[in-house]
Amino acid sequence: MTSVQARTYPDGVTSWIDIEQRDVEAAQAFYGDLFGWTFAEATLPGASARYVVAKLDGLDAAGIGEPVDAAGGGGASSAWNTYVAITDADAAAARIEAAGGQVLGGPSDVGELGRSAVCADPFGVRFRLWQTGQRPGAQVANRPGAWNFSDLHAAQPEASVAFYSEVFGWSVVSLGFAMMIRRPGYGDHLEATSDPEIRTRQSGAAAPPGFADAIGWLAPVGADEQPHWHVSFTVADRDATVSAAERLGGAVLGQTDSDWTRDALIRDPQGGVFTASQFAPSTG
């Protein structure tokens, strides 16, 4: 029998998300109530900014921290950050610059937890690198209250694909209704470690070929948005989540239904925007 291991992330797979907000306590109140998160203090000794780890059923789900200064590559945009796992952050930073991107901060050690860098692709879209130390990344995903995917909303999709493929080895596959970002081999890794039933489960849900390798989706930017990495969370009930978000002081910016999901675009009280996604495949 295959033993289930802790969730780990191969080179080039999105592995962690966090958000910087000036009022960490208020952010904990909003997201804790919305997603059922509890929180563990994770501020490093001597750090100038507070950081907490959100937990779902005791497992690491995401991070919330105070903004760091601009010299550290941070900022106060309140946007959700997406991290890409990497085995050598310094080598990855060099590849990013060689491919036309920028390294805005780091790479630098985060205590013994790992090594991080703040980067931007050639079109100014920010993302972060995470070289694993004691913290491998999110330990819960794709279940209600947890991170689902990070999606690239790109102004120039083809050129963006060329950049990320060169830097991280990604491939992008058109499914007709959407463009799927894959890290080839990721499904094999999951099957051998933390999710031995992944292919059996996905076959029962009629998932598209290669979906076990999926790490996100590629979409053109909308008329009123800037290019960015966009975070979505799985929820059990989109409408209940919408009601809760409004009760907690958030704003619902839009709702959409597809053959697979019922989604809501939500802005938290401090300006962070994310999608709440209910898996609801069509039975027609």
N, C-alpha and C positions, 0 to 999 in steps of 0.2 A: 504494500500500500504506500502511495506517495504521501510524504509528510508535508503539511502546509507550513511554510516559513513566513517570516516577517516580509512585508512588502519592500522590495528594493527596486532600484531603477537603473537600467543599463544606460550607457553613454548615449546622449541625444534624446532622452525621453523626458517630457515635462514631469516634474516631480514634486513641486511645492507651490503654494500660493500664499500670499499675505497682502495686507493692506496697511497703509500708514494713515492714521487719523489722529487729530490733535487731542481729542477727548477719548482716551482708550476705554474708560469706564462706560461712557455712553455707547461706544461701539460694542462692548461686551453685552450691554443690556439689549441692544437691538438684535444682534446676531444670535445671542444666546437664546432669546425667546423665539426667534424666527426658526432656527434650525435645531434647537435642543442641545446647543453646545454648553459645555463647562470649560473652565479656563485654568491653566497652570502658569504661574509666573515663570518667565524664562529670560529675564533681564540679566545680562552678563555683568559680573562685578566691574565697577568702574565705567559702565556704559552711560552715555549722556541721554539715551532715549530708552523708554520702557518698552518691553516686548512680552507678549503673552502668547501661549499656544492654546488654540481652541481644540477641544477634544469632543469626540462623539463616541459615546459608550466606552470612554477611557482611552480611545485611540486618537493619535495626532491627526487633525483634520485641516488646520490652516493656522495662520499667524495674524496677530494684530499688534501693531507697534506705533509708537510716536514717530513723527517725521524726524529724519536725520538731516544734518546740514548738507548744503549743496556740494561741498567738497567731497563728501562721502558718497556722492552719486544718488542721493535720495531726493526728496522734495515733498511738497505738501499738496499734491494733486488729489489725494484720497482715492486714487485708482487702484484696483486690484493688480498686484504684480504676479507674473508667472515666471517660475524658475525652470531651467533646463538642466537635468543631471549631466554631469561631465566628469570624466576620470582625471583630467588634468586641466584645471581652470586657466592656467597660464598659457598652455598650448592652444586652448580653445579661443582665448582672447586674441592671440596672434592670428588665428584663422579668421576671426571676425573682422579684424582690421584689414587683412589681406583681401577679403571678399568685399570690402567697401563699407563695412559697418564701423561702429565706434565703441570704444570702451570708455565709459563715463566715470567709473569708479572701481577701484580694485584692479586685479584680484587681491583680496585680503582675507586673512583668517578671521573666523567668527568663533573665537575661543577654540575649543576642541571639537565643536559641533560640525565644522566644515569650512570650506573656503568659497567665497562668493565674489561676484563681479556684477556691476550694473552696466548693461550694454544697450546699443540701439542698432537696428538694422539700417540699410542705406536710405530708408525712407523716414527715419526718425522714430520708428516704433520701438519703444523700450521693452526689454526683457532682462532676465537675470540668469546668471550661471550658478549652479550649486555643485561643488565638489564634496562628496560625502565624507564626513568624519563620524562623529557619534550620532548624528541625526540623518537618517537616510532619506527622509521625505515623508509625504502623507502616508499614513497607515490605514486610512479608510477612504474609499472612493466609490462613486457610482452606486450609491444607495441613498435613500432619503436623508437629507441633512448634510450630505457630503459633496465634495467637489466632483463634478461630472467631467467636463472638458474645459480646456482653454482654446479659444478659436481666434485665428488671425483675421482681422478685418483689414484688408489691404487695398491701397489705392492702385497699386500695380501688381496684381496677383501673379502674373507669369514671372516678373522680375523678382518678386519676393520668394517664389518657389525656388528659383535658381540660387538665391543667396542662402536660404536655410538648407537646401539640399547639399550645397557645397560645404557648409559649416558643420551640419549635424547628420548628414546622410539620410534626410527625410525623402520620402516620395509622396506625390499627391496624385490621387486617383479620382476620376470623375465617376460618380454614381448616377449621373443624370439629374437627380434632384439636388445634389450637393457635391462638394469637393472634399474628400477625406484625406487628412494628413496621416501618413503611416511612418513608423520607424520599423523597417523590416527586422524581424527576429524578436520583437517585443512580445508577441503572443507566445512564442516558444519559451521565453524567459518566465512569463507569468504561469504558464502551464507547469513548468518545472519547479516553481517556487511557491508563490502565495495564492495561486488560483488554478489548481489542477483541473477544475471542471469547466474552465472558460469556454473551450470549444464546444463541449456538449451543451452547455447552457445557451450559447449563442446560436447553435444550429437549431435549437428548439424555438428560438425567437425569429428565425429566418433572417439572421444578420447577413449583410452583404459579404462577399468573399474578401478576405484580408482584414476583416473588422477586428480580429484579435490584436492586430498590430496598430490599431488606430490610437492616435494621441490627441487628435483635435480635428477641426474643420477650417477650411479656407473659404472666405466670403469677401466679395467686394464691399467697400465702405458704403454706408447709406448716404443719402443726400445731406443729412444734417449731422454727420459724425466725422471725426478725425480717425485716421488709421490707428489701430491699437490692438493689443491682445485682450480678448474679452473672456471673462470667466463665467461659467454656468455651474449651477448647483442642482443636484437631483432633489426633487420634492415628491411627496406622495400624492399631493392634491394641489394643483396650481391655484384653484380658486380660493382655497383655504389659506394658502401662502399669501396671495394678494391681499386678502382681508387682514391678515396678521401684520403684513408690512405697513399697510395704511394705518392700522391701529397704533403701531409703534413709531409713527412719524415719518415713514418712508413714502415715496411717491411711485405710483405705477405709471410707467412711460408708454407702455403698449403691451398688447397680448396677441399671440398668434397660435393657430392650430395647424398641424401638418398631419401627414399619414402616420407619423411616428410619435410626435410629442405635442403637449400643450404647454406653451411657454409664456412667461411674463418677463418683461424688462422692467427692472426695479432700480430706483435710486435710493440709497440709504440716507438717513438724516444729515450726514456730513458730506454727501456728494458722491460716494462710491456707487458705481453702476454695475449691475450684474444681471444674469438671467436665472430665473427659477424654472426648471424644466421637469415636467411630469411625463414619464414614459407611458404613452397611450397608443399603441399600434392599432391601426385601422383593422377592423374585422370584416370589412366589406370586400 
